[in-house]
Amino acid sequence: MKRLLPVSIFSILVMCTMVFSQEPLPPQARPDRPPRPRAELREKLQLLDLTAEQRESMETMRAELQKKIIPIRAQIELKQIDMRTAMKADKPNEVAILKIAREINDLEFQIKELELKQKLAFRALLTTEQLKKLKEPLPPPPEGKEED
């Protein structure tokens, strides 16, 4: 029993040393970082050799989407302020708070719906060859080039 405590402490120290001596994971293999689908899509679009007309159409569509999303985001922020105010009340009204939460959720869904429609419209602009390239995985980054 007397030897158990020193052996346990020594074992814990050895394990801690081993854990902290490991090299960090490369950026693409780190589980704490979420995948970056938009960055990956941008990189893939660069590899597609888009025509000037396709680029112009996509830019116009992107600008139109932003014009539609900005007022919706503003509404979301206003609803969030209303939610915080309702939550701070001495006796919060559960029905009113749930109604505001539902409205926020509906607005967020509107944004998601607009984004999905834009993705489908982008795909409609691409040729069959470009669609095939889009489905291919990205080539690995060159050696020595770090992300971030």
Secondary structure, 3 states (H helix, E strand, C coil): CCCHHHHHHHHHHHHHHHHHCCCCCCHHHCCCCCCCHHHHHHHHHHHCCCCHHHHHHHHHHHHHHHHHHHHHHHHHHHHHHHHHHHHCCCCCCHHHHHHHHHHHHHHHHHHHHHHHHHHHHHHHHCCHHHHHHHHCCCCCCCCCCCCC
